[in-house]
Amino acid sequence: MTVVKIVEIIWSLSALGIIVLVLLHSPKGDGIGGIGGQAQLFTSAKSAEASLNRLTWGFCVVFISLTVILSAGWLAVQPG
């Protein structure tokens, strides 16, 4: 297995990770629950949301970095 294939696998896994983490985020709008004040009932969700944000940003940095590396061809085999 070449280095390019390994980087492509990590790149694909980071893309899937971003998709899953974005879907795990809670919606920003309170919806109809905000009318009765139910939105502020649970405050421990803020720490979970902060952890999800950090993980999402980490996966984004990995994904964008590997996108630049793969598209620039820096890992391509040089002819001899």
C-alpha positions as CSV (number, residue, x, y, z in Angstrom):
1,M,0.0,0.0,0.0
2,T,1.5,3.3,-1.0
3,V,1.6,6.5,1.0
4,V,-0.9,8.1,-1.3
5,K,-3.4,5.4,-0.7
6,I,-3.0,5.6,3.0
7,V,-3.5,9.4,2.9
8,E,-6.6,8.9,0.7
9,I,-8.1,6.5,3.2
10,I,-7.4,9.0,6.1
11,W,-8.9,11.7,3.9
12,S,-12.1,9.7,3.3
13,L,-12.5,8.8,6.9
14,S,-12.1,12.4,7.9
15,A,-14.9,13.3,5.4
16,L,-17.2,10.7,6.9
17,G,-16.3,11.9,10.4
18,I,-17.2,15.5,9.5
19,I,-20.6,14.3,8.1
20,V,-21.4,12.3,11.3
21,L,-20.3,15.1,13.6
22,V,-22.3,17.7,11.8
23,L,-25.4,15.5,12.0
24,L,-24.8,15.0,15.8
25,H,-24.9,18.8,16.4
26,S,-28.0,20.1,17.9
27,P,-30.0,22.6,15.9
28,K,-29.3,26.3,16.7
29,G,-33.0,27.3,16.7
30,D,-35.1,26.6,19.8
31,G,-38.1,26.0,17.7
32,I,-41.4,25.9,19.5
33,G,-39.7,24.7,22.7
34,G,-38.3,28.2,23.2
35,I,-41.7,29.7,23.8
36,G,-42.2,28.0,27.2
37,G,-38.6,28.4,28.4
38,Q,-37.8,24.7,27.9
39,A,-34.7,25.5,26.0
40,Q,-32.7,26.5,29.1
41,L,-33.7,23.4,31.1
42,F,-30.6,21.4,30.3
43,T,-27.3,23.3,30.6
44,S,-24.9,20.3,30.6
45,A,-25.5,20.0,26.8
46,K,-23.2,23.0,26.4
47,S,-20.1,21.0,27.3
48,A,-21.1,18.2,24.9
49,E,-21.6,20.8,22.2
50,A,-18.2,22.3,22.9
51,S,-16.6,18.9,22.5
52,L,-18.5,18.2,19.3
53,N,-17.3,21.6,18.0
54,R,-13.7,20.8,18.8
55,L,-13.9,17.4,17.1
56,T,-15.6,18.9,14.1
57,W,-13.0,21.6,13.7
58,G,-10.2,19.0,14.1
59,F,-11.7,16.8,11.4
60,C,-12.1,19.9,9.2
61,V,-8.4,20.8,9.6
62,V,-7.3,17.3,8.7
63,F,-9.7,17.1,5.7
64,I,-8.6,20.5,4.3
65,S,-4.9,19.8,4.9
66,L,-5.1,16.5,3.2
67,T,-7.1,17.9,0.3
68,V,-4.4,20.5,-0.3
69,I,-1.6,17.8,-0.1
70,L,-3.4,15.4,-2.4
71,S,-4.5,18.0,-5.0
72,A,-1.0,19.6,-5.1
73,G,0.5,16.2,-5.9
74,W,3.2,16.5,-3.3
75,L,3.1,12.8,-2.6
76,A,3.2,11.7,-6.2
77,V,6.0,9.4,-7.2
78,Q,8.8,11.3,-9.1
79,P,10.0,9.6,-12.2
80,G,13.5,8.5,-11.9
